[in-house]
Amino acid sequence: MTAGSTRRIDNPAAPETTRAPEPIAVDELARLVADLLPVGVWEWEVGTDLFRRTADIKVSLAMTARGDAFPLTTMLQRVHPDDRVRVERAIRAAAVPGGTCEIDFRSGPGRSPRRLLMRGEARSEVDASSGAERVVRVVGAMLDVTKSHAAQAHIVEILETVSDGYFAVDDDWKLTYVNQTSERLWGRTRDELLGWDIWKKYPELVGTDFERALRGARRDQTPMEVIEYLPSAAAWYQLQAFPMAKGVAVYFRDVTTQREFSQERERLLVAEQRAVKEAQRARDELAHAATHDALTGLPNRTILFRDLASMLRARSAFAVLFLDLDRFKVVNDSLGHLVGDQLLVAVSERISSLAGPKTLTARLGGDEFVLVVDSPDLVEICRFAQLVVDELRQPFLVDGHELVIAASVGIANSAPDASPSTLLRDADAALYRAKARGRDRIVVHDDALRAEATERLELETELRAAIGGDQLLLHYQPIVRVRDRRRVGYEALVRWNNPRRGLLAPASFIVLAEESGLVNKLGEWALTEAAQQVLAWRADPAVALGETVWVNVSGNQLQEHVSLPATVRGIIERYGLLPGELGLEVTESILMRSPERAHHELEELRSLGVPFAVDDFGTGYSSLGYLQRFRPDVVKIDRSFISSIGHSETRHIVKSIIDVSHALGATVTAEGVERGDQLRILETLGCDHASGHILGRAEPVAARRRMPRPSAPQK
């Protein structure tokens, strides 16, 4: 049935109350349009008050399936509460012969309502016997106009910032919009202007070229332009009137001098062009940002995976080079992230200068880069990789610093059954092997590496289970006072009793724990286990009190967002530990990663009565300065110094560490004491404490009582 047509009732004797009007038939083309566009077709049956949609309404009303009918009030519940009365009134008002409705409203309730436009018209039937016409339904379409409303809001925002006056009038010459510039030029607020007849509000415009331009634009539906002098404003104005669907839109500006007029016009033309270019540039930048690294401008993971997938579909022969910078963390930690970022940019430029047109260079994040070399020749690929590594060894001049770094590279060749993920996994495994072999080298992935990667994955899975099970345990290494060989504490060392691999030392799994993010859980377990053991020892009359159990802290525990002091405070309160019973060991390199955060965390721990020791002292980069800044309770001299303490040069270094530590109020512990002559030298140098196999091996808690206190040295 065509729009606006009527239909006769073939059987006037049939009771009208038992016969429901037939729903509107929608052909396949209409269904296709409704499916492709944000448009819905609907009808409201006047007699039954039922609302039915006859095609999908993609306008965020969350209605039921197509064709279902429900009361009009149910549909209105999907309308924003502030608009329901208007929508219902408009629909019901259309239920008269020839009636129509058009209403703009919001969906709701919800945080992000959609803007919808509903249009409809009445459908009538004529009684064959009486010839009376009655409206049986209102049918129409519903359109999602959210984007157009947003565009209108954007236009209004622009109009509020332009230097021109802008106003709009409807067909009755009533002002419907006035921008800020118009308010300023007219000296009146919008509240004083909106809804007023412009000719009554400004009678001085009647009879002027301004009036003729506005009326001509509406009458002829063509833009009009005029320049006229207004005595009331003592200025010349240029007015441009543009016809609209309902009314006229008007721009006006002061053009008192022709020069000012030309300059302003030129400015607006340039601004318009700039706006178009800026809009295009913004779109281009948005698209670029989604696919490129913000720091270096290189393609990111999105383009990398897209191109790898394309090359694999084309069955191209190529290789993936996974490159990671060696010693880059030293630059970040010592010179700051700003210099580190500048270095990454310089590295990306140097790599890109070496890559040819067949090589894709991407940055995955941090100091990780990926190069995809389109070549089947592995020898050629390895030569190129070596060229990149050699070039990166050359010094970089960044922010006045001459920086020397290196790079490790893992290479994986494409294969018929490969995927982008497996290629990157294999290249990463080869990179891991390159770093394990001493860094600054190239490793090509093979079956052995794949097996090694699988083994690492299995080990990580087993470690996750171990932390939640009973496979982990602590061994306790005695720490003695050098002058009388009396025990003053223990260092708690984690061990993993792996069912498949046996008893594993930390070196076998700590790095894996840090890389997999398990180290925080592992560290919290070690702290809790040590606290429980301290409590058990305190209750044992055979165990002397006043000894400190030292637990190693991973860098991740200090650098992650999780608060280490909060974790330690909870453990202390849970087990009622006394000050000094639990201590923490932190390596000097960890302190240098983020000095400000580390200092704050350690000071908070100190306030809880938890001492901390700087472990492996002497292997860092600015040791004495960091001693003064962090003021540790204990300084632990690295075992590498103790092993060569027989040399006079080493003795002088150890003596300096002891003297400086004592001057700062810290005690000194020597690690790795294996011989009696080392212990005697340390006593001569004034070292406070020592640990090592000669003084007691690390043993599980079951052997705690069997550990004899070493006797004092013979005089």
Summary of the structure (lengths in Angstrom):
residues: 715
radius of gyration: 40.6
end to end distance: 119.3
largest distance: 134.8
contacts: 2129
relative contact order: 0.04
helix: 43%
strand: 25%
